[in-house]
Amino acid sequence: MKIRDPLRVFPEDETLDLWIEGHQTKEPSNILITISNSEGERTSLIRPNKIVETKAKYFVATPPERVITGKEKSLQKLKSFGIALGYVLASILIAFSALSFTDVVKARIVLTESMAPAIDPGDLVLTTSAQRLSPKIGDVVSYTARRFDGAPVGTFSHRVIGGDAVTGFIVKGDNNPNPDVQRPKLEDIDGVVIFVLPYLGLLLSPRALFIIIPSIFGFWLVMDALRGDDEIK
């Protein structure tokens, strides 16, 4: 094999040309050439019949001190952020699951504007049982509303403005003109609100999950493509 034509490793830099000239004295073999600088890294595989641009990591272990380009730094930061965010979300999910399993904390999604602006639709409220935290005036409680015949209607999260556990609490939505008709007693109260996570409930709706899950998969595909790991031709 005899190579005469120069191989330009960095096409954007006309002053940087690389060429190989000579011939093999032994059996046909391959030559791997890698050049790194602040602009990036280029690798070429010199074969007996052609020259192929490739990636060095396909053939040798990449040394840790190899130059990292600006693009790679951005990708590394984005990847690190994604990993950190994943750990945070996983930790929160595990913590909530553990607390929910032990009945210490329950999560509920707010659907109406009855407590606006303190609690808006789509907010996620965390509650603990009334046995653990006795309701008092000013607290927001989640209770099961019932019809006159005792049949459950739904769960409301409204603020305690009076009453007591014996005669029943007077509750009212901050955005409602009048108190609720029902005066829930302690056994009707499912939990006392201890924390509000704004808009997080919107992300847990079926429609949001239908969008988020494919988006995460798409983000993974984009990140994989940006790495530029071209196959050897």
C-alpha positions as CSV (number, residue, x, y, z in Angstrom):
1,M,0.0,0.0,0.0
2,K,1.3,3.5,-0.9
3,I,-0.4,6.7,0.5
4,R,0.3,10.0,-1.1
5,D,-2.8,12.2,-0.8
6,P,-3.0,14.2,2.4
7,L,-5.7,13.5,4.9
8,R,-7.1,16.7,6.3
9,V,-8.1,16.0,9.9
10,F,-9.5,19.5,10.7
11,P,-11.3,20.7,7.5
12,E,-12.0,24.1,9.1
13,D,-8.3,24.8,9.6
14,E,-6.5,24.9,6.2
15,T,-3.1,25.2,7.9
16,L,-3.5,21.8,9.6
17,D,-3.0,19.0,7.1
18,L,-2.0,15.5,7.9
19,W,-0.6,13.1,5.4
20,I,1.1,9.7,5.3
21,E,3.5,8.6,2.7
22,G,5.2,5.3,2.4
23,H,4.5,1.6,2.0
24,Q,4.1,-1.5,4.1
25,T,7.1,-3.8,4.6
26,K,5.1,-6.5,6.4
27,E,1.6,-8.1,6.1
28,P,-1.3,-5.7,5.6
29,S,-2.0,-3.8,8.8
30,N,-4.0,-0.8,10.0
31,I,-2.9,2.5,11.4
32,L,-4.9,4.5,13.9
33,I,-4.3,8.3,14.1
34,T,-5.9,10.6,16.6
35,I,-5.4,14.4,16.9
36,S,-6.9,16.4,19.8
37,N,-7.0,20.1,20.5
38,S,-9.3,22.7,21.9
39,E,-11.6,22.4,18.8
40,G,-12.2,18.8,19.2
41,E,-10.8,15.3,18.4
42,R,-10.5,13.6,15.1
43,T,-9.5,10.0,14.5
44,S,-8.7,8.2,11.2
45,L,-8.2,4.5,10.5
46,I,-5.7,3.9,7.7
47,R,-6.5,0.7,6.0
48,P,-4.7,-1.0,3.2
49,N,-7.4,0.0,0.7
50,K,-8.9,3.2,2.2
51,I,-8.9,5.8,4.9
52,V,-11.9,5.9,7.3
53,E,-12.7,8.6,9.8
54,T,-13.9,6.9,13.0
55,K,-13.7,7.2,16.9
56,A,-10.7,6.3,18.9
57,K,-12.7,4.7,21.7
58,Y,-13.8,1.9,19.3
59,F,-10.2,0.7,19.3
60,V,-8.4,1.9,22.4
61,A,-9.2,3.0,26.0
62,T,-9.7,6.8,26.0
63,P,-7.3,8.4,28.5
64,P,-9.0,10.6,31.2
65,E,-6.8,13.6,30.4
66,R,-7.9,13.8,26.7
67,V,-9.1,17.2,25.7
68,I,-12.8,17.9,26.3
69,T,-14.4,20.2,23.7
70,G,-17.0,22.9,24.4
71,K,-19.7,20.8,22.9
72,E,-18.7,17.8,25.1
73,K,-18.6,20.0,28.2
74,S,-22.2,21.2,27.5
75,L,-23.3,17.7,27.0
76,Q,-21.6,16.6,30.2
77,K,-23.3,19.4,32.2
78,L,-26.7,18.5,30.7
79,K,-26.1,14.9,31.4
80,S,-25.0,15.6,35.0
81,F,-28.1,17.8,35.5
82,G,-30.4,15.1,34.2
83,I,-28.8,12.5,36.4
84,A,-29.0,14.8,39.5
85,L,-32.6,15.6,38.7
86,G,-33.4,12.0,38.3
87,Y,-31.9,11.2,41.7
88,V,-33.8,14.0,43.3
89,L,-37.1,12.9,41.8
90,A,-36.4,9.3,42.6
91,S,-35.6,10.2,46.2
92,I,-38.8,12.2,46.6
93,L,-40.8,9.5,45.1
94,I,-39.3,6.8,47.4
95,A,-39.8,9.1,50.4
96,F,-43.4,9.8,49.5
97,S,-44.1,6.1,48.8
98,A,-42.6,5.1,52.1
99,L,-44.5,7.8,54.0
100,S,-47.7,6.9,52.2
101,F,-47.3,3.2,52.8
102,T,-46.9,3.9,56.6
103,D,-50.0,6.2,56.5
104,V,-47.8,9.1,57.8
105,V,-48.4,11.3,54.8
106,K,-51.0,11.3,52.0
107,A,-50.9,13.2,48.7
108,R,-54.0,14.7,47.1
109,I,-54.4,16.7,43.9
110,V,-56.6,19.9,44.2
111,L,-59.2,20.1,41.4
112,T,-61.1,23.3,42.2
113,E,-60.5,27.0,42.9
114,S,-62.3,26.9,46.2
115,M,-59.1,27.6,48.1
116,A,-57.5,30.0,45.7
117,P,-55.2,31.9,45.9
118,A,-53.7,29.9,48.8
119,I,-54.2,26.6,47.0
120,D,-54.8,26.5,43.2
121,P,-56.1,23.8,40.9
122,G,-53.3,21.4,40.0
123,D,-51.5,21.9,43.3
124,L,-50.5,18.8,45.3
125,V,-51.3,18.9,49.0
126,L,-49.6,16.7,51.5
127,T,-51.7,15.7,54.5
128,T,-51.1,13.8,57.8
129,S,-53.9,12.2,59.8
130,A,-55.9,14.2,62.3
131,Q,-54.9,11.7,65.0
132,R,-51.3,12.8,64.5
133,L,-52.0,16.5,64.1
134,S,-55.1,17.8,65.7
135,P,-56.9,20.3,63.5
136,K,-57.1,23.9,64.8
137,I,-58.6,27.1,63.5
138,G,-56.6,28.3,60.5
139,D,-55.6,24.8,59.4
140,V,-56.7,23.4,56.0
141,V,-58.2,19.9,56.3
142,S,-59.2,17.3,53.8
143,Y,-62.5,15.8,54.8
144,T,-65.1,13.4,53.2
145,A,-68.2,15.3,52.4
146,R,-71.5,13.3,52.8
147,R,-75.1,13.6,51.8
148,F,-77.8,13.7,54.4
149,D,-78.2,10.0,54.2
150,G,-74.5,9.5,54.9
151,A,-73.4,8.6,51.4
152,P,-70.0,10.0,50.5
153,V,-69.9,12.8,47.9
154,G,-66.2,13.5,47.6
155,T,-63.1,14.9,49.4
156,F,-62.8,18.6,50.0
157,S,-59.8,20.5,51.3
158,H,-61.0,23.6,53.1
159,R,-59.9,25.8,56.0
160,V,-61.1,25.4,59.6
161,I,-62.7,28.7,60.7
162,G,-64.4,27.5,63.9
163,G,-66.1,24.6,65.8
164,D,-64.4,21.7,67.5
165,A,-63.8,17.9,67.2
166,V,-66.9,17.2,69.3
167,T,-69.6,19.4,67.7
168,G,-67.9,19.4,64.3
169,F,-65.6,21.9,62.6
170,I,-66.8,24.9,60.6
171,V,-64.9,24.8,57.3
172,K,-64.9,27.1,54.4
173,G,-63.0,27.5,51.1
174,D,-61.0,30.7,51.1
175,N,-62.6,31.5,47.7
176,N,-66.1,30.5,48.7
177,P,-68.6,33.1,49.9
178,N,-70.1,30.9,52.7
179,P,-69.0,28.1,55.0
180,D,-69.7,24.5,54.0
181,V,-73.0,23.0,55.0
182,Q,-71.4,20.0,56.6
183,R,-69.6,20.3,59.9
184,P,-67.1,17.5,59.7
185,K,-66.2,15.7,62.9
186,L,-62.8,14.2,63.6
187,E,-63.7,10.8,62.1
188,D,-64.7,12.6,58.8
189,I,-61.3,14.3,58.5
190,D,-59.0,12.4,56.2
191,G,-56.0,14.6,57.0
192,V,-54.6,18.0,57.9
193,V,-52.7,19.8,55.1
194,I,-49.0,20.2,56.1
195,F,-47.5,21.2,52.8
196,V,-48.5,22.4,49.3
197,L,-46.5,21.7,46.2
198,P,-47.6,24.2,43.5
199,Y,-48.7,22.7,40.2
200,L,-47.1,19.4,40.8
201,G,-50.4,17.7,40.5
202,L,-50.7,18.9,36.9
203,L,-47.7,16.7,36.1
204,L,-49.4,13.6,37.6
205,S,-52.5,13.8,35.6
206,P,-53.0,11.1,32.9
207,R,-52.8,13.8,30.1
208,A,-49.5,15.1,31.5
209,L,-48.0,11.7,31.9
210,F,-49.0,10.9,28.3
211,I,-46.9,13.9,27.2
212,I,-44.0,13.6,29.8
213,I,-43.1,10.0,29.3
214,P,-42.6,10.2,25.5
215,S,-40.8,13.5,26.0
216,I,-38.3,11.8,28.4
217,F,-37.7,9.1,25.8
218,G,-37.3,11.7,23.1
219,F,-34.8,13.6,25.2
220,W,-32.8,10.4,25.7
221,L,-32.7,9.9,21.9
222,V,-31.6,13.5,21.3
223,M,-28.8,13.1,23.9
224,D,-27.7,9.9,22.3
225,A,-27.6,11.5,18.9
226,L,-25.7,14.6,20.1
227,R,-22.9,12.4,21.3
228,G,-22.0,11.9,17.7
229,D,-20.9,8.3,18.0
230,D,-20.8,7.5,14.3
231,E,-20.5,3.9,13.2
232,I,-17.4,2.7,11.4
233,K,-18.0,2.5,7.7
